[in-house]
Amino acid sequence: MKASITFLDKNYNVDFSQPLDISIPLSASEDNPIAWYQNMPEIKPVQDGDWIGKVSEGQSSTNFNNIFFNPHAHGTHTECLGHITFDFYSVNQHLKQFMFLAQLISVSPVVFGEDLVIGLAQIKEQWVDNQQTALVIRTLPNEEVKLHQKYSHANPAYLTEEAVVFLRESGIEHLLIDLPSVDKEKDGGKLVCHKAFWNIKDVVKLNSEARLGATITEMIYVPTSVEDGSYLLNLQIAAFENDASPSKPILYRLE
């Protein structure tokens, strides 16, 4: 299905029959990516005495599974500022629009001491100002191991505070990245990039400038076949009353 849409008085053509899924599916297997020192997710049929909620077991007319997972650790997820605040904020309550003009860029993290970082220079090198409100960052090299990566104690690449401030001041409200966090894995709880993106000065008493509607989506995977450029982003989440939800971001090419 093709349609014409308008962003900021500019018309685009979109083919909704050609979605580009940049989420990582959650599975109860060793293939599932894992971060933050968690075990693999569990998907198991309900068991009640001798009854097992699995059609192939011959005792149930339905497959009836329980699922145990952590949205931050087990795959693509979208989080709001409630991830780091004293008071509770739900991504389901604060993400109320789901279609955005997005830019996809590919960046190579650079060495900074013992770390790999994505700094302001790497962002600006790829930056194109189309007044987009979403930015999708694909790190290079773009290996398929990202679909199965075990990130715990691996010190993966992260963004610098300077880069994140630039994105916030440039109008980016929804930041998507193929890493487990925008911040350094072990930073002593500083979370400078989360705080900078959401413009949080105090996590206990939230300042009026804090960006309640802004989101960060982590652990995406953008196939190499998807070219850098402008896209329509459909940011889909599950209706979890939680700081974060498993999510399914979809890109559509713009013409």
C-alpha positions, 0 to 999 in steps of 0.5 A: 500500500502506497501513501503520501505523507507530509512532514513540515510542509514537505510531501513524501511517498511511502510504500507501507508494503515494504517495512524494514524491521530493525528490532531483534526478536526475543527467543528463549535460546542461547541465540538471544542477545543478553546484557546487564548480567542477566540469564537468557529469557524463558518461554515455557508452557504453563504446567498445572499438575500433569497438565501442560499448556502445549498442544504437542504434549497432547493434553492441551487444545492451546499453547499457553506460555509464560514468558520471563524476560527483562526489557533492558537486557534481552533485546530491542526496547524503548525507554522513557526518563522513568528509567532513571528517575526517583518517581515512576514514569511509564513509557506507555503513558508518555510515548503517545505518537508513533510515526516520526521523520527519522535519519539513519546514520552509520558511524565508526566508534573511535578509541578513547583510552580503553573505550570505544566512543561515538563522539560529536565529530562522528555524529556531525560527519553524518548529520543532515538536518531535515528537521527530523525528530528521530535518529537511528545510529548504526555502528560499524562494523555492522556484523550480524553477531549483534543479533546474538551478542553477550554484552555483560562485562564487555565494555561496549561502545557508548556515546559521549555527553557532548554528542547527546547534548548536540542531538537534544539541541538539534531536536531529536526526541527519539534516539535509536542505537544498536548498542545496549546503552547510550552510556558506558557499561560501568560508569559508577551510576553517572548515566550522563548521556541518559540525563543529557538526552532527557535533560534531567538535572535532578532524578529525585525532584524532576526539573521542568525542562525534563523531556517527558516525551523523549525516548531512547531505543537500544539493542536494535539491528539495522541490516547492512542492506538498509542505506543511510538516509531519511525514513519514516519511523514507526516506533511500536511498543507493547502496552507495558506500564513500565519505564521500558517496553520491548519494542519493534521499530520499523523504517519505511523508505521515503521518496 
